[in-house]
Amino acid sequence: MQQTSKQYNEIIEKCRSLYINKLTDYGSAWRILRLPSLTDQIFIKAQRIRQLQENVTRKVDEGEVSEFIGIINYSVMALIQLEKGVVEQPDLENEIAVELYDKHVAITKQLMEDKNHDYGEAWRDMRVSSLTDLILQKLLRVKQIEDNEGKTIVSEGIDANYQDMINYAVFALIHLNDK
């Protein structure tokens, strides 16, 4: 479990660094995105990963790693949007945007640790392609909840699905790094 925590932190540090660099370039322009727009961005990335996994020939020289990083960062942005709400103009100073990123990653990592305790790190025996499929399944669930205007009868909310997508993407990146 300590190894997982260390690997998790290493992956998140790469994602966080990219997030900070993009904040420097663009500010918090993403704050205008509605949740369905963020969900669609994540969906595009997950679909591309699935295509990369299924296609032998690649026409663009980018692999799965950058797409999984995008899934993590867009999912964190979605969690921030759930907390703060959507705005018409970028409204976050970079320092606050990073604090919110760190807050949501910490909550999501704790969820991962709790689930790993209960499941015995079963993800280590999973394939990256299965983790991709689980992310796509979570995305379809989120889209359905969004179409239902956020109402669920027995299901966990949108936030839990975004957190799961972050954790699955981290697991996939750990697998890809171990290759």
N, C-alpha and C positions, 0 to 999 in steps of 0.2 A: 504493500500500500504506500510506503514511503517513496518507492521508485515511481509509482504513478503520480504522486503529488509533485515530485521533482520534474517529471516529464511534462505534466500539465502546465506547470509554471513556465517551463522553457517555451512551450508552444504559445502560451498566452503572451509572453514577453515579445515574441515576434509579431503577433497580431496587434498588440498594444503599440508597438513601435510604428507599424504601418498606419494605424489609426491616428497617432500623434502627428506623423509626417503629413498625412492628408488634412488634418486639422490646420496645420501650418499653411498648407497650400490653399485650402478652400474654406477655412473657418467651419462653422457648424451649419453649412448650407443644407445638409441632410435633415435638419430640424423641420423643414417644410414638408417632408415626405409623410404621407398618410400611411397607416399600417399596411393596407393592401399593396401599396407601392413597394414597401420594404419586403413584404412577403413575396411579391413577384420577383424582386431582385434576387432573393435567396433561391427561389424556385429556378430561375434561369441558371444560376450557378450550379445547383444540384443536378439539373438536367444535363448541363454541359459535362459534369463529372461522369454521369452515367454514360453519356455518349463516348467520352474518352475511354471509359472502361470497356465499352463494347466494340469500338472501332479500332481496327488495326492501323489505319492510315490517319495521320493528323496533318491538317493544313495550317494550323497556327501553333507556333512553338511555345505553348504554355501548357503546363500539366495540371494535375489535380491539386497540387499543394496550394497554389495561389487561389484556386476556387474555394477550397475548404477554409482558407484564411478569410476570404470574403464572406462565407457563410457565418463564420464566428462574428466578424465585425458588424455585419448587417443585423445579425440577431441581437447583439448587444445594443445597437442603435434602436431596434424595435422595442427592447425592454425599457430603454430610456424614454422613448415616445409614449409607451404605456404609462410610465410614471409621470412624465411632465406634460403630456399632451402635445398635439401638433400646433405649430405656430405659422404665421404668414411670412415672417422674416427670421433669419438666423438670430438667435437670442442668447446663445451660450458663449461665454468666454472660454478659451481653450482649456484653461486650468479647471474650470467647473466641468467641462465636457469629459476631461480625463478622470476627474474624481467620480463622476457618475459611471463611467466605464469600469473603473476599479471596483466600485460598489457592486455593480451587477455581476461582474466576473466573480467576486468573492462569494456572493450568494449562490451563484451557479456552481462554483467549485464545491461548496459545502454540500449542495444537493448531490453532486457526483460522488463525493466521499461517503455520504449516507447510503446511496444506492450501491456503491461498490462494496460497502460493508455487508449489505443484505444479499447481494447477488454474487459475492465472491469473485469480483473482477471477471465475470463471464465474457465481457467484451474482448478480452485478450485472445479468446479462441474464435472470434468472429473475423470474417473477411471484410476488407475495405468496401467491397461491393455491397455487402449486407448493411453496413453502416450507411452507405449512400442511399440504399432503398429505405431504410428507417427514416432518414432525413426527409426524403420525398414523401413518405407516408405522413410524417408530422406536418409537412407543408400542406398536404391535401386536407388534413384535419383543420389546420389554421384557416385555410381558405373557406372551408365549410362553416366554421364558427364565425368568420367575418361576414359571410353571406347571411348567416342567422343573426346578424347585428350583435354579436358577442354573447348571445344567449346559449346556454347549454343546460341539459337536464341532469346528466350524471357525470359529464366529462370534466377533466381538469381544464383550467382556463388557457388562454392563448399564451400567457407568460410561461407556464410550465412546458409548453411545446417549444417555445424559443429556447428555453434553458436546455431541454433535451437535445435540440439541434446543435447547440454550442458543444455540449459534451460529446455527442456522437462525432462531430467534426474534429474535436481535439483527439479523440480516440483514433480516428482515421489518420490524422497527421502523425500520431505516435507510431502507428503501424508503418506508415510510409517512411518515417525517419529510421525505423529499425531495419528496413530492407537494405 
